Structure formats: structure tokens, C-alpha cells
Amino acid sequence: MSKVFEARRELKIGKIIEVSGNNLRIEIDDSVNELIRAVDGQVYPVGQMGSIIKIHFGRKLLFAFVRSLKMRSELIADDNRQPISAADDARILEADLFGQGTWSISNSRLEFSRGVETYPLPLQNAYICLNDELEAVYKAAESNAQDEAVSPMVPIGNYIGGNNAVCRANIDKLFGHHFAILGSTGSGKSGTVASILHSVLDHRPEDTMLKPRIVMIDPHGEYASAFGDRAKVYRAYNDASVATDDAELLKLPYWLMSSDELRSLIIGKTEHEATSQNNIVYESITYSRLLEANLVETLGADPLGGAEAVLADNVTDDQVLNFDRDKPVPFRLAEFVKHIDKVQGRKAGKQDNLAASSGRDKVENILKKLKVLRSNPQLNFLLQEYDADTSPDLLEVLAQFVGEADGKDIRIIDISGLPNEVAGPLTALISRLLFQYKLWQTREEREKDPVLFICEEAHRYVPNHGEAQYKEAQDAIRRIAKEGRKYGLGLGLISQRPSDVESTVLSQCNSWIVLRLSNSSDQEHVSKFLPDSLSGLTKMLSALTRREAIFVGEAAALPSRIRIRKLSPEQLPDSNDIKFAEGWSNDAIDEAGLKAIVRRWCGT
């Protein structure tokens, strides 16, 4: 690179007229007529939001992001001062300092550091950065994070305006400190998720192949086709006619659910505040687990079957009193139902008053809801009766998410088609199991086995408003967001509506890849989590093209505008919009096609 980081006259854009902390105001020279500069055969824009400018301070170089470009009259009007004549008006560029460096001519290397120790002075000149200079800045910033034995810097795209330099993300910080990928529908959000995961799968540091452990909740069934034989797909629906060839039925039995998760599934949203119904479920869960753990036994003489219970032999009252009802002890749904119907239901019916009728009605409502849930074929994977000989145990369930899988590094949990009241408790159960799995590991085991949990359509499971069917999922994912990094459990939130994602969870993310956001409330919501010095970058969110993103946070060497790596068609998720013009060029579906759809629909 020749003539780089020199104070060349043709690169000058103006002089500094105000320094306030990291904020600069620069008056653009009159010689810059059309806000462009042609240098060495390249045309450079002046004053583009998010672009980088430089200031020479002796041997030091100071770098700043352009935040805005205004007329002096606008600034005067903002300060409620007297307006000036048009002849005296001038263009004012506002920028935020973000780093400094020193260029070594002998080895053609830039020593760069984030933050600024030396501040420029008024009347100093500001210059545009050449493409070669921008590339040197990006590479120097990334090299500061490559001291580890296994390089965590993984290429995910290219810097825009930096001579197409490769943009690398620090995956230790991206995944270990949580991240969010946000973007409106059609901005390339799903493709960005797939591109980053493919970049990790393809990464070969020191000729070592990474073997990531990634669990993804896929609410639309779109990622199964994106990763070929590197992914294992589990479906939460047992109809083989709609499953992909290599998909397996998810094994996730009801007895692994906590009492709150099972209560949420059974009672549902509209009766969330029915404390007496909650207590009925809690008591039956406790009884059923105690029975299976051989801590209590039923009196066989009772014709109602299980109307009363007594301590088993050699069991103390303290053992029962201190029993954890959320402990993953298998129990039979038949005993659970029996206790609700025959024990608690009979107690409610013994009183001869209106309250007794109301109490029995609550029992009947729970039993009816259970019957409806168990009759739904989509929930067979969850509500199949426990059998000690054939039902999966905890080891078998966990192996779906974190065990060896013959090179299948990504575990995709396809929950497409499930109703929201089921998807919430299901997501809560999976995220809680992953957290507890990490919790019970030793420090050495955690270091060898970090896990990334990706939650697509995060606004469904951790919404920014209280809804009963999501409460358990909110609690479980919130705990991962707050504590997961200590145990080697990373969290990735993907959403098209960031303003609908719970702020507590989103604020725990330390890296963001933000694609086009056209909704103003979403833009404002995102800007709350980013420092003020990046306001110039957030202002361009509505103007980003497909696959363009703002990459900021701990995992980014520099806050930057990047273009996400392009994938081949077979590597992309099946998330393309349906093309109406192309579809309507075909004939309408015939009777045979309709019959096939009905058979899949009805499971016949």
C-alpha cells in the first residue's frame, strides 16, 4: 500500500471547529462541491453516515464515525440563536471518535486500539480514509483479538467501503456473551443466521475442524434443508407423511416438565390466575412423583383407586416433606389423572354447598383440558403414557441435544404447526433442560462442551409483555441470558420485531447484527441498547439492502456496516416468499392433490 495514512491535500474535507468529549464538529471546505472526492482513480463520498474519517495528530492517527451532515443554520436554530444569511451558511459534519493508531512505514502495519487518549484541537484538518486505509484499520482491529491458540475470528461477510475487506466475528464473544440478529421480513434474516452457522462449520483454525454443539428452535420448519448432513432434525409431530426423510420424532416426555410448565400446558392462558386450579395440578404432580419414587403407596382397599395415600415402608415424614416436586422423576399420567379425579375431585364433592359444586367444576375443567390435549396427535411425543420398559429416560432425551451424533453438529427442533400454548411450555422445557445440564457439569466439562441455544422468532417466546402461555419460556430463557455465560451456554435471539422482545433478555446480548428495520418503533428500541456514538449507524437501518447489516458489540472488531456472506441455494433456509405470479401461471390443484393434503391434515 503506497501513500497510505498521509495527510494528502486531496484527502482533506474540512477543519474541526468544535471538540466536545468524543464528539467532533467539522466545517466542510468550500472546495468540496458535490460531497465527493476523486483520489487515485477512486471516487469517495464525503459525509456518508457511518463512514470513517481520520485526523492526523503528530505520528498518531485518530479515527471517527460520521454521525450526521447538517447546515450551520440548522445548528443555530437548534440553539435558539439568531438565523444567519444564506451566504454565510456552511455544511457541518458531526462525527464520533472511536479509536486511534500509529502507522509503521517500515513494516507497513497499523497499530490500532479502541478508545481515544489524545483529542484533536479546533482548526485541525480532517481527511477521508482511502479503501486501503480502511482495510488496514479493520485488519488491525481484528488482529487484536487473535492471540488465542484456537483463533476465534470467523469470517462472516465483508466490510462495505473497506476495499471489500473480509469481516470476521469473534465467536467466543458472539456466542459466549449472547447475540441478537434483528431484521424486518425480507431483509435476509434467516439467510444471515444460516450464513453465520455455515461460517462456523467451515472454519478450520490451525487445520482443526470445529465440532460445535448448537440447538435451534425452528418454529417454521425452514432450516432443515440448509445444513445437509451437518444437522440432525427432530420434529415435534409424529406424522411421517410431513416429515423429512432423515427427521426423527422428538422424545420429550411430559414427566420432564417442571410443575409450572405442566400447569401452564394444562390450565392454559385464560385460567392462568386460577390459584385453586394451580394447586390441584401441583398436588397431583407431587403425589404422582412420590408414588413412582416409592415414597408413598396407595391403599388398595379403596374402591376409588388411590383415594388416600400412606408412607411406604422405611420412609420418613421428612423425606416426603423435603421432596422436590420438580425433580425429573417419571410418573404415570393415569395416576396423575386419578389423583385429580378421585382424590381431589371427591374432596371437592363432599361438601354440600355451592362452593363444592364450584370446586368439582374446576376439577372437571382440568380433566377435560387434559383429555383434549391427549387426543391431539401432534402432542403424542409429549403426552404418551410413561412405561418403564419403553419410555425414554433423561439420558436418552439429553442425547438428542448434546450427545454424539456422527458429525451432525446442529440439532434443529422443528416445532412448526404446534399451537402457541404448547410451543411456549415446550421451549421452556428444552431451554431449562439445557441450563440444568450445564449446571450439573464440572468446570472442566463445561470448558470442553460449550453449547449454543438459538431461539428463532424470539418475540414468540420472550415477548415484551406478559402472556401466560409464555411465562415459563420467559423465565427459562431469561435465566440463560443472565447466567448462561458462566456455564458455557450461549444464547442467540432471532427476531423480526425487536420492540416485541423482552427488554431484559435483549439487553443481555453483547453483540448485534441488525439488518434492515423499516418500523420506527423497532429502530428506536434497538438504539436504546447501542451507545450514543453509534447513532450514525442506527440512522441508516431503514436504508440497508438485503444481506446488509450493522454489526456492533463485543464480537465486532469495529462497529461496521457489512455485507453478509452469500450462500449457495442449497445452503439457504427454505424461507423464500411464495411467488404469486409464478404460482398463478399453473393450473389449480386437482382432486388427487386435494385428497393428499386432506390425508396429511387428518393423519389418515
N, C-alpha and C positions, 0 to 999 in steps of 0.2 A: 504494500500500500504506500503510494507516494503522496506527498503533500497532505498527509492527514494530520489533524489536530494542530493546524497552523492558523494564525489569526489573519487569514487572507481577506483583502478588502472586498472581493466579490462575494464573500460569505456574510458580510455584515448586514444586519437587518435593522439595527437601531441602537439607541443608548438607553441605559437604565435611568429612570427618573425617580424611582421610589423603591426602597427596600424595607419590608416590614416582616421580620422573622424570616420564614421560608418563602414569603410571597414577594414577587417582583412585579413592577410595572415598567414596561419598556415602550418608549416612543419610537414608532417605526419611521425610518428615514423617508424623506420625500422621493428619493431615487427609486424606492420600491413601488413602482407604479401599479402593477397588476397583482400584487401579492404572490409573485412567483420570481424565482431566480434560476437562470440557466448557468450551470457550472460544469465544466469538463464534459460537455455534451449531454448532461442530465438536467432535467427541469425539476426544481424543488419548490413545493408550495410553502408559503410563509403564513404562519398563524393558524394552521390546522389544529383543531382541538386534539389533545393527546400526543402531538408531535413533540420531539425533543430538540431543545436548543442548548447552546454551550456558551460559557463565559470564561475567558482566559484571565487568570489571576496569578501572574508570575508563571512558574512552572506548573501550577495547579490548573485543573480544568473543573469547572462547576457545571452541572447538568440540571436542567429544569424541564418539567412538563408544561406545555401550553394549556392554560385553562380557559381563556376567552380572548376575544378580539373585539374592542369597543372603540367608539369615538370619544374624544375628550369631553364633548358636550354631554354625553350620557353620564360620565362620572361626576361632572359638575351638577347635573340635575339630581343625581342620587344624593349628593351632599347638600342639596337645597341652596346652592350658591347661584349667583347671577349668571345667566347664559352668556356665551361668547359668540362672536360673529363667525359666520361660516368660513371666512378667510383664515381665521385663527384656529380652526378645528384641526385635530390631529388624530391619527389612529394609535390606540393604546393596546398593547399586548400584555395580558396578565399571565404569569407563569409561576409554578411552584417548584422550588429547589428540591431535589431528591437524592443527589449523590455527587461524589467528587472523585477525581482520579489524577494520575500522573502518567504521561506518555513517555515511554523509554524509546528513544530513537535507535539505540544500539541493538536492541533485540526486538524492536517493533512490537512492543507489548504495552497494554494499558493496565496499570494497577488501579483497580476500582474499588470503592467502598460505598455502601449505602449510608445516607446521612451526610450532613454538611458541618464542617468545623469552622471553615473560613467563609465569610459572607462577602458578596461583591459590594461595590460602592456606587453611589449615583454617578452618572456620566460615563461609567464603564460601558464598553460595547458588548452587544450580544450578537451571536452568529448562528446560522443554521448549521445542522450536522449533515455531513455527506453520508451516503449509504455505507461506505467503507467504515466510517467512524461509528455509525450506529451498530454495525455488525461487531466492531471491536468492543463497544460498550456491553452488548448483550453477552458476548462470549466471556468477557472479563467477569461480569456479574455471575454467570453460571459457573465459572471455574472456582469461585469462592466456596461452592457447595459440593465439590468433588474430591474431598480429602479422604472419604471413606474407602475401605478396602473394596467393597462392592459398590460401584457407582450407582447412586440413587437417581441420577439425572436421565430421564427418559424422554426422547423426542416425541412431541405430541402435535407439532404443526410448524408454522413459520411466522416470524415477525413481519408485520406489514410496515413497509417503509424502512426496512433494515437490510436492503440488498437481498431479501428473501432468506435471511439467516434462519437457521433451524432454532425453534423454540423448544427448550427442554424443561420438564417439570421435575421437581424433587419429589419422588413418590413416597419417600419416608414421611415427608411433611404433608403431602397431598392426602395420603390415605391415613397415616397415623394420627394426624391432627384434625381429621374430618374435612370434607369438602362439599360444595354445592354446585350443581350445574343447573342454571336457570335460563329459560328462554321461552318466548311465545311459541304457539303452534306454528310449524312450518319454518322455524329458524334453524333447524338441524340439530335439535337437542338429542334425540335418540342416536343419530349418527355420531354425535360428539362422544356420547357415552361409549358406543362401540369402538370408536377410533382410539380412545384413551386405553381401553382394555386390550385392544389388539396391540397397541404400542408396548404395553407391559408384557404381553405374551411373546412378542417378537424380540424383546430386549435381551441382549447377550453380553452382560458385563463380564469382562475377563474370561470370555468364552464359556461362561456358565449360564445354563438355561434356568430361568426363574420358574418356580412352581408355585404360583400364587394360590391362595385359598380365598375365593370370592363367592359370596352368597348373594343372589339378586332376587328381589321380589318383582315379578313381572306381571302387572295387572292386565295386560292386553295380549299376552302371548306373542310378542313381536321379536324377542331376542333369540328364540330357539334356533333360527336359521342363520344367525350371524357368526357363530363361532365354530361351526363344524364339529370335529371330533375333540375339540378342546373344552367342550361344555357338556354337562350332564343335565338333562331336563327332567324335572318332576312336575307332574300335573296333579292338581287338587280335584280331578274329576275322573271317574273310573270308566267312562265310555270310550272304548278303544277306537271307535269309528272317527273320533275327532282328535285323537292323539297322534303326535308324530311318531315315526317308526321306532325311534330309539328312546322315546319318553317313557318314564316309569310312573306308576301311581305313587303319589306321596304317602308315606307312612307317618302319620301324626295323630296318635290316638288321644281321645278326649281326656284320659286319666293323667296325661302330662300337663293339662291345663291347670293353672292356679285356680283357687276358689273364685277370685274376682273375674278371671277370664271365662270360666264356665258359667258363672252367674250372668255375665254380660251376654253370652251367647243365648242362654235360655230365657232370661227375662226381657232382654231387648231394650230398645231406646225408650219407648213410650212409658214403660213401667220402671224406669231406672231409679226413681226416688222411692219406690215401694219398699221401705225398710223391712217390713214383715216378710215380704217375699224373698228378699235377700237373705234373711236369717233362715228361712226354710231351706234354701239351697245350701247355705253354709253348713247347717246342722247335718244335712243328709250327706254332704261330701265327707265331713268329719267321721260320721258313723260308718260310711262305706269303706273308707281307708282303714279305720280301726279294725273293722271286721276282716279285711283282706290281710292286714298285718298281724292277725291272730291276737289282738289285744282285747277284743270283746267277742262274745258269742251270743247268738240268738237263742231264745227259749223255744225249743221245738214244739212244746206243748201248745203254743199259741196258735189257734186255727187261722189267724190272720197272717201268720208268717212274718216274724220279725217285729212284732208289735212292741216288744221290750228287749232290752239287751243287758247282759251281765258281764262282769270281768271274766276273762279267760283264766285258766289255771296259771299260777305263778306270775300274775300281772298285778302291779300295784296301782293305786289311785293316781299317784304322781306321774306314772308313765302315761296314763290316759290324759291327765291334765296338761302335761307338757308336750303332748303330741302336736306336731306341725301339720295342719290340715293341707298345706301346700306342698308337702314332701311328695316326690314323684312315686307314690305307692299305687300300684294298679288296683282298680276296683271294678266291680261289675255294675253296669248300668241297671240291671234288674234289681240289685239290692238298693241302689240309689233311688229308683222309682218306687220300690216297695216301701222304703222308709218315708218318702214324701206322702205316699197314698195311704198306707196302713197305720203308720205311727203318728205322723204329724196331722194327717187328714182325719184320723179317728179322734185325736185330742181336740181338734177344732170342732168336730161334730158332737162332742159330748155335752157341750153347753147348750142349754135350751133358751137361746135368745137370738136376737137379730145379729149380734156380733159373731155368734157361732156360725151362722149361715155365711156371713162375710168371710170368715176365716176359711171355711171349706171352699168357697168360691176362689180364693187365692190359690189354694192347692190345685183346684181343677184347672185354673188358668195355666199354671206351670206344667201340669201333666199334658194339657192339650198342646202347648208350645213344643214340649219335648217330642210328642207324637208327630207333629208336623215336621220338625227337624229330622227325625229319624226316618221319615217316609221320603225324604228328598234324596234321590240317588246321587246328587252332587256332593252329599256330605257323608257318603259311606266311608271314605277314607278317615273321617274324624270320629264318627259315632258308631262304628262297628263294635259289637259286644266283645268285651275282653275275654280271651281264652288263654289260660296259662300255657297251653301247648302250641298254639298257632299265632298268637298275637305278638307283634314286635315289642322288644324291650327297649330300654333307654339307650343301650349301646347301639342297637340297630338303627334307631331313629337318628342319633347323632351322626352316625357314619354317613348318612345322606348328605350332610352339610360339610363335614370337616374330615372325613376319613379318606383313605386311599381310593382313587377312582380311575386307575390306569391312564394317567395323563389328562384326565378331564378336570381342569383347574377351576372352571366356573360352574357353580351349581345354580341353575335357574329354576325358581319356584314359580310355575305358571299358575296363577290363580284367576285367569280370565273366566268370566262367566259367573263367578261367585257373587252373591249379593253383599252389599256393604256391611250388613250386620254380622256377616260371617268373616269377611275379609279383615275387619278390624281385629277381632279376637285371634284370628289365625296369624296375622302379622305380629301381634303382641306375643303369642306363644313362641314363634320362631326367634324373634329378637331376644326374648328373655332366656330361651334355651342357650343361645349363643353366648349371652353375657354370663350366665351361670357356668357354662363350660369353661370360659376363660377365667372365671373367678376361682374355680377349683383346681386350676393348673398351678404348678410351681413357677417361680420366676424363670427358671431355665427352660421349662416347657413353653412358656409364653414367648420367650425370645426366639425360639425355633419355629413357632407356629402362629404368627400373626394372621388375623382374619379380617377381611373387609366385607361389610354388610351394606349393600346398595338398596335403597328404597326408592323405586320409581313411583311417580305420581305421589310424591311425599305429602302433598296437601290433602290427600285422602286419609292418611293415617296419623298425621300430626297437624291437624288443622289449627288455624289461629283463632278458633272459637270452640267453646265446649259443646261436644256432642257425645251422648252416652256410649254409642257403639264404638267410639274411637278412644275412650278414656284409657283402656288398658294398653292399647298400642302407643298412645301418647306417653304414658308412664314408662313403658319399656324402652322406647326409642330415646326419650329424654334422658334416661339413665345411661344409655350408651353414649349419648352426646356429652354428658357431664363427666363420666368416669371411664369410658371405654379405652381412652388412650393409655391409661395406666396399666391396662391388662392386655394390650395388644389387639384391641378390637376397634377397627376404624369404621367410620360411618360416611356414606355418600348419599346426599339428598338430591333427587332429581325432580324438578317441578316446572310447570308452565305458568304457575300463578304464585310467585314468591310472597305476595301480600297475604295469601291464604295459608302459608306455612307458619306454624307456631314460632314466634319470635325468639323464645328461649332456646329452642333447638337450633334454629338457623344462626343465631349469634354465636353458637359454639363452633361453627365451622370456621376454619382459619384460612381457607383458600376458596376462591370463587372463580368459576368460568361462566361468564354471563354473556349469553347470546342476545339476539335482538329482543327487546322488550318494547312493545308498542303501547301497553297500558300505562298511563301516567302514575297510577297508584302503585303499580309494581316497580316502576323506576324509582319512585320516592322511597319505597320500602327497602330496596337494595342499597340506595345511597346512605341509609342510616347505619349500615354495617361497614361502610368504607370510610377511610379518613377523608377529611376535607380537601387534602392536597390532590385527591383523585377525582374531584368534581368535574374536571375537564373530560375525563374518560367516561364518566357515567352519563354526561350530556349527550354522548353520541350513540347511546344504546338503541334508540329508535331508528337510527340510520344504518345499522350494521346489515350487511348482506348475509346470505345463507352461508354457514360454516365460519363466519367471522365472529370473534368473541373478544371480550375484555378479560384478561387473565390477571388476577391480583391475589395477594395473600402470601403466606409463608412459602408456599411451594413454587412461587414465581420468582425468578431471579430479579426481575423488574416488573412493575405493573405495566402491562403492554396490551396493545391491540394485535391479535394474532389471527391467523387463518388455520383452522383445524385440519390436520392431515386427512387427505382424501382416501376413501376406501374403495375397493372394487365392489361391484354389485353383490357378489356372494358373501361379502363380509358385513353388509349393512343389515340392520334390523328390518323386519317386514312391517314398516310403519309408513309407507308411502300413501298419500291420499288416493282415494279412488278417482279415476279419471272418467267423468260423466260422458264427455263427447265420445271417448273411445268405447266405453261400455254400451252406450246407446246406438252404436253402429252395429251391434249384434241383435239377433232375434231375441224375443222374450223367452224366459225359461219354459221348457216343455213339461208335460205331466210327469215324465220319468224323473226329471230333475227335482220337481217339487216333492215327489214321493221320497226321494233320497234325503232331502232336507228334513222332512217330517220324521223319518225314521231316526235320524240323528237327534232331532229335537226331543222326541218322545222316548228315546233309548230303546226302540224296538228293533 
